[in-house]
Amino acid sequence: MIEFDAVEKFYAGQRVLGPLSLSIPQGALCVLVGPSGCGKSTTLKMINALITPDAGSIRINAQPVASHPAEELRRGIGYVIQSGGLFPHWRVRDNIATVPRLLHWEKARVAARINEVAEIAAIHRALLDRFPHQLSGGQQQRVGVARALAADPDIILMDEPFGALDPVTRAALQKELARLHHNTGKTIVLVTHDMDEALALGTTIVVMRKGEIAQSGTPAEILAAPRSDFVRDFVGGADAAMKLLEFRKVREVLRGGAESCDHSIRTHDTLRSALTEMMTTGRSILTVQNESGAIVGSIHVEDIVGASKR
């Protein structure tokens, strides 16, 4: 667990962050989101001591960050920045091996780990002997992720990792990150100014404004009950209702009893999927099946409309 306790940061006598108190559970994918200058990158960099707080404390697994030598701390935390931050004169495999070699791993162990994380990050083996300038932007970001994973840290920090990529590559890497988080269970803290990215990836979202937390919670909680006009506008205003449907399941508004219908959907599908099916087929009612394929009820368009208002 990562804990911020009344943390503050001042520049030129002016407070730019805090007082900030926040707990990030182990295994979460926590997204810090907000407009430029709101303090999200400053918050992230305090976790691995790239920035030192002027007041308050930060703890990782109950141990104060300040009690560890900075270099030692950073070797145990993966860090991914925009454009990968790769060493230009090192081949891909050497970039990936940076931290394991600093930790004096044996050569065989390093080589095995390079291959392992390359597979996790979906890096083709043929790319391992190339230099960064020979890679596309998306490939460079995958290498940056692989390097962050190489020493098998419990925590990975990501500062606007996909901000410089085209929309197609960005969407593909977002899916890869979600898969990676699901498969590894690592604690990931990601900074972005893109609320759609935050909603797509985060298990926990922290919306920041002017150095403070405007609201934190799950994507569904923030979409369903924004605490201020700022949060409401930032999550999409009137579009928030449609986004909320991505986080609610058909089983939540299921009606018992089977109604005759040629089209069906599963209990674990999202309400957004159900609405899309209705719009595609022109049906206002869908039969609902469980994971075994048995019919367990139905869902009506009125149920979806009602759910979007709650």
N, C-alpha and C positions, 0 to 999 in steps of 0.2 A: 504493500500500500504506500502511496505517495501522499504526504500530508503537508499542506501549507497552513501555518498558524499565524494569523495577523501579520502577514508579510507586507513590507512596504519598500518602495524604491524611490529615491530622490535624485534629481539631476538639477544642478545649479540652484539648489535650495527649494525646488518645486517638486511636489510629490507627483510621480507619474504612474505609480501603481500602488493599489491598496487603500486601506488595510484589506488584505485578501486572505480568506480562510477557505480551504478546499481540501476534500479528501477524494483521491482517485483509487478505487478498489483494485486489488490485484486481478489481472486478467481482463481489465476493461480496455476498450478502445475509446479513449477520451479525446474529444475534439474541442479545441479552444477556437472559437469563431468570433469574428467581430470586424468592424471596419479598421482601416489602416490607422495605426497609432493608438489602438485601444489597450496595448500592453500584453497581447497574447504571446508574441515571440519572447518578450522579456520574461514572462512567466515560465515559458518552456526552458529557456536557457539557464534559469536558476536551478532547475532540477539537476543538471550536470555541472553546476558551478562555473559556467561561462560568464554569468553575472551574479554578483554577490548582493543579497538583500541588505538594506540599511536598518531594517527592524524586522522583528518576528523570526520564525524559524521554519525550516523545511526538513522533513524527515522521510527516509525511505526505509520501510519495514522497521519503524520505531527508532532508527538510528539517524541522528542529525547529519545532514549533508556536510555541514561545516566541520565535522569531526574526522572527515576522510581527506587525505591528500588529493588534490584535484585530479592529478594524472591517474591515480589509482581508481578514483571514482569513475572517470570517463571511460576507462578500459572495460568497465563492467556495465556500461550503458551504450546501446547502439544509437547512432545519430545519423539522420539522413537530412540533407538540405536540398534546396532547389538546384537543379542541374547536376545532382550527384556529388559534386565536390571531389571528383576523382583526381588522383595524381596523374598528370598528363603524360609523363615519361615512363610510367609503369604499365605493364600489360594488365589486362583485366584480372587474371588469376592473382597477380601480385597485389593489386588493389584490394581484392577480396581478403587476401591473407594478412592485411596490415596488422590488425589487433592480435590474432593468434601468434604472429611472429614476435610482437612486442611482449607477449606473455611467455615466450620461449617454448612454444609447443614443438614437439618432435616433427621432423619433416614429413613423415608418413601420415601423422595425424593431421597436419596442415593440408596436405594434398587431398586426403579423404574428405576433409571438411569443405574444401573449395568445391569439389564435385557435388557434395550434398546440398550446400546452399545454392549452388547454381541451379540445381534441379528444383529446389523450393521456389526460387525466384523466376523460374521459367527462362533461364539463360541457356541458349544452345551451346553445346560444348565447343563448337567451332569458333565461338566468340572469345573464348578464354585467353587466346594468345594474341588478340588484337589490342591496339591502344585505344584509349577513350575517343580520340578524334576520328576513329574509324567506325564509331557506333552512332546510331540515331539517338535523339534525345530520350526516347522511351527506353532504349537499351541501356543508356547511361544510368537512368533512374533505377532500372532493375539491378544493375551492378551496385549502385549505392545502397539499395535495400539488402542485397546479398552481403555486402561488407558489414552492414550493421548487425546482421544475423550471425556472422562468422564465429564469434567467440561465445555464441549461445547466451546472450545477456537476457536477464529477466525483463528488462525495460528497453523500449525503443522509442526515441524521440524523433519526430518528423516535422521539419519546419517548411511549410509550403512546398512539399515535395513534388507536386504535380502542376504548380502554377505556370511554368513556362512551356507546357506541352499543348499540342493541338487537342481539340475536344475528343476525337476518336481514340487517340493514344491515352489521354487522361482517363477516359471511361474504362478502357481495358485495364489500366494499372490500378484503378480503384477496385475493380473486381478481384484482381490478384491480391491486393492488400486485404480485402475482406476474407478471401480464402485463406491467406496466410495466417491472419488472426484467428480464424476459426480452427485451423489445424494445429497451431502452436500454443494457443492460450496465453501468449505473452501480453504484458501490459504495454499498450501503445498510446502515446500522447502525440496528437497531430494538430498542427496549427494550419488554419485556412481562413480566408475571408469569404469563402463560397459556402453559403448556407445549404445549397443542394448537396454539395460534397459532404458536409457535416451530417446531414440527415441520412445520406446513403451509407455512411461508414460507421458513425458513432453508436456505441452502446450507451455512452454518456456524452452529453453536449454541455459545454459551458459557454454561454453567450456573454461576451465582455463589451464594456463601453467605458471609455475614459478611465481606464485603469482599475475598474471595479467589475464585479460579477453582476450582470443584469438579471441572469436567471441560469439555473443549471437543472438538469434532469434528463430523462430519456427523450428520444426524439418525439415519441407520442405525447409525452407530458407537455413538452414545450409547444407542440403544434396545437394541442387541445386546449391549453390554458396559459397563453402568454401573459406575463404579469405586468406588462407595460405596453404602451403604444410603440415604443422603440423595438421591443422584442417582436411584437405582432407584425410590424412593418418589415423587420429583418428576416423573419421566417417566410414572408411571402404575402402578407396581408390577406386579401380575399382568396388567394390561391392556397392558403394554408389548409383549408378544408379538404381540398383534393389531395394534398400531400399526406394528410392524416390517414387517408384510406390505405396508403401503402403500409401502415403500421398496425392495421386492424385486420382481423381474420374473419373469414366467412362464418366460422363456428360461433363467433360472438353474437351474431344476429340471426342465427339459424331458427327457422320455424319448424316445429315438429310436424310429422305427417307428410307423406309424399304427394306431390301434385304432378299430374301428367305434364311432361315437358321433354322435348327432343334434345335439349341441351343441358349439360350438367357441369358442375364445378366441385372441387374438393373442399373439405372442411378447413384444411390448412392453407388454402389460397387466400390472397389478400382481397379486401373489398374493392381495391382498385382493379384487380384482375377480373372480379365478378362484374364490375361496371363496364369494363372494356368488352367482355364477352356479350353483355346485354346490348351494348351499342353496336357491336359487330353483327349480331344475329337478329337484332330487332325484337328481342324478347324482353319482357319485363319481369319474368319469373324464371329461375333456374333450379333444376333439381340439384340437390347436394348429396355427394357421396363421401363416405369415410375413406381411409387409406386402403381398406380392403376392397373398395368398389361397391359396398352395399349402400343403398339409398337410405339416408337418415333424415331427410327433410327437404326444405326448399328455402330459397332466398328471393325476396321481392325487391324491386327497385326502390320502393318506399323505405325499406329497411336500410338501404345504403344511404339514401338521402338523409334519413334521420341520424344515422351514425356520424355523418360528416358534420353535424351540428353540435355534437357532444364532445 
